Every structure is written in C-alpha cells, then in structure tokens.
Amino acid sequence: MKMASCSSYIFVSLIFHAIWLICSTQLLVSGKGDKTYVQEACSNYVQEACSVTRYRDVCIHSLSPFSSSAKNSPSRWARAGVSVSLSEAKSATRYLVTLKTHGGGLKGRNEVALSDCIECFQNAIDELHKSLDVLRTLTKMTFDTKMADLNTWLSAALTNGDTCLDGFEGQNGKPVKLLQDRVLKVTYITSNALALVNKLATTGLGSLPNL
C-alpha cells in the first residue's frame, strides 16, 4: 500500500513538472487563497509583437506558431513576418495561375487584370525573397543600409498587391470576390511584416544579439 502511494506522488510530480515545460516558455504562477493561476507567456509574446501592426488579429493568427522561438526578439519577429508573407504570396500566385489556366470565369477586362496581377505577385515574391535573405544575414555593420533596403522592398511588395487589386476595381461576381479576398489577405500580412521590420529599425542594433 505504501509503495502504491509513493508511486502516485511521483506520477503527480512528473505531470506537474511537464506542465511547466509546455511551449518551452516561462510560465507565470501566482497563488491566491486555495487557487493557483497559471498564465502562459506564449500568447503574450505574439500579442506584444503584433501591437505595432495595422491588422493585429491577422498578425496574431498568422504568427502565433513563432511565439516560443521569437519571444521578445524584434529581429526574429520581423523575419517571421516576412517569411509568412512570402509563403502567402507564393500560395496566392499558384491560385492566380490556376485561375488563368482553367479560365475561372474571368473574361475580358478581368482576364487582362488577372495576367497583370500574376506579374505583380511575381515581382512581390522577388522582393520578399530579397527581404528574407537580408533578415537572415543582418549584422551591425550592415544594419542601417539594409534596413533602408528592407523598407523599400517591402513597400514595393505591398504596392504590387494594391496594384493587383486596382485592376479589379468596380468589378463584380463570385470569382472576382474570391480573388480579391485572397489578395487582400496577402496585403494585410505584408503590411504587418513591414510594421515588424519598422519596429526592428526603431529598436536598433541592441536587438541583433538575440538573432
């Protein structure tokens, strides 16, 4: 009987210890009477990072998976933002190419706008690729110059998305609405990425040791 009781205590102890390791993050614990309140730091990291973005809900949803690795690092959040933007731009481009290949119900002016849109997104992908490469190799020696380049490239990527949408202005129909929604999602995420890069720029060199 005593051995079973001892084993039970060990089992409970192991479970308690495992809870502290979830997400590989620090857990904040405070006691109040007989209750213990446990708050995970994971969600706090992404909420704080996304506080500077225009589309905060989109930011939190798209970047939450990076919380445990990015934590309080502006450089890592900027890199995560651009990485997600690049992934979404590639996905949207595949969608647009499929629409063009199979028709997708777009005719006349909309068909021309679709071709222009694909070209815009191909340009945006190039700009996002360059931005991500810079963020992966950013150093104190290149910080000021490269931050200026990042702002230029990400602003251009955002403009490409807006140019794509301009081609469908005033147009109606389900195919157009689906396309617009898909492109808008990319522009929101790219806008957020630009905000995170600007946050890195204002934070300065002090954030680089945490790359």
N, C-alpha and C positions, 0 to 999 in steps of 0.2 A: 504493500500500500504506500509506504513512504517513497519507494522508487518511482511509482507512477506519479505521485505528487511532484517529485523533483523534476521529472521529465516534462510535466505540464508547465512548470515555471520556466524551464529552459526554452520550451516551444514558444511561449508567450513573449519571452525576452527577445527571441530571434525575430518574431513578427514585428515587434516594436522597433527593433533596430533597422529592419528592412524598410519600414515606412520612412525613416529618416534619409534613406538613400534614394528615394524616388526622384526621378528627373535629374539626379546628380546635382541638386541645388540645395541651398541652405534653407532650412525650414525655421520659421519664426514661431516660437512657442511661448505662450503666456498663460498663467493659471489664474482663475477667478473662482473662488469658492471650490466646489467639487468638480467644476468643469475645466477642461483644458482646450484652449483654442489653438488650432494649428493652421497657419496660413502659408501657402506655398509661394516662394519668391518667383517661380517661373512666370506667372501671369503678370507680376509687377514689372519684370524686365521689359516685356514687349509693350505693355501699356505706356511705360515711360518713354521708350524709344519712339513709339508712334504718336506721342503727344505733339510732335512738331510737324506732323503731316496734315495734309488737307482732307484726305479721305481716311480718317482714323479707323473706322470699322473695317474697311478693306485691308488696311495695313495690319491690324491685329490678327485678322483671319488668315492672311497670306504669310505672315512672318512668325506666327506662334511657334512653329516647329523649330525655330532657331533660338528660342529663349535660353535653353540650357547651355548653348555654346557661345552665344553672343553676349549674354548677361549685360554688363554696363559698358561695353566697348563700342564707341561710335564707329570705329573703323569696321568692325565686324557687322554691325547693323547696316552700314552703307553697302558693304559687299553683299549681304543677304538681300537687300532691297533690289540691287541691280541684277543679281542672279535670278531672282524670281521674275523680274521684269523681262529679262532675256528669255526665260522659259516660256512665259506667257506670249511674248511676241512671236516666238517660233511656232507655238501652238496655233495662234491666230493666223499666221501665214499659211500653215498647212490647210486650215479651214478655208481660207480665201482661195487658195489654189484649187482645192476640191470643188468649190462653187464654180469657178471658171471652167474647170474641166467637164463638169457634168451639167452645166447650164445654171442650175439653181434658181430658175425663174427670174433671172435678171436679164433684161433686154434693153436695147437702145442705149440711152444715156447711162443707165445703171451698169450696163455691161462695160462701157468705157471707163466709168468711175471705178469699177472693180479692178480693172487692169492697172489703173493708176494707184489704187490702194495697195495692191501687191508690191508694186515698185517702192512705194513709201515704206512699207514694212520691211522690205529687204534692206533698205537704207538704215532703218531704225535698228535692225539686228546688227548691222556692221558697227553702228555707233555704240550699242550696248556691249558688244564683244570687246571693243577697244576700252570701254569704261571698266569692265570687269577685269581685264588684263592689268590695267593701271592699279586698280584697288588691290590686286593680289601681290603687286610688287612695289607698293608705295613705301618710300623711305623719307627720312628727314631731309636728305639732300634734294629730293625732287618734289617735296610736298607742295610748295606754293605754285610751281609751274603746272604740275599735274592736276591740282585741284581746279585750276582755271580751265584746263582741257576737259576735265570731267563735267564741269558746268556747261561748257559749250556742247559737248557730245550728247549729254542727257537732255538738254534743252532742245537740241535738234531732233532727237528721237521722239520727244513729246510733240514737237511741231509736226513731225511726219504723221503721227496718229491723228492730229487735228485736221491735217490736210486731207487725209483719207475720209474723215467724216464729212468734210466740206463738200466732197463730191456727191454725197447722197442727201444734201440739204433739200428739204421740201419734198422728198420722195416718200411714198407710202408703200404699204404691202408687207406681208409677213417676212419674206426673205430679206428685205431691206432692214426691217426692225431687228431681226436676229443678228444680222451683220453689224448693225450699229451697236447693239448691246455687247457683242464680242469685242469690238474695237474699243468701246468706252472702258471696258474692264482693263484693257491693256494701258490705256492712257491714265487711268486712276492709279494703277500700280507704278507706272513710270513716274508720274508726278510725285508719288510718295518716295520713290527711290531718289529723286532729285532733292527732295526735302531732307532725306537722311544724309546725303552727300554734303549738302549745305551745312547740316549740323556738324558733320565731321570737320568741315572747313573752319567753322567758328570755334570748335573745340581746340583745334590746333595740334601742334606736334606732340603735346603731352599724351595724346591717346594712342600714339603709334606703338609704344612698348607692349600694348595689350593685343597686338595683332594676332 
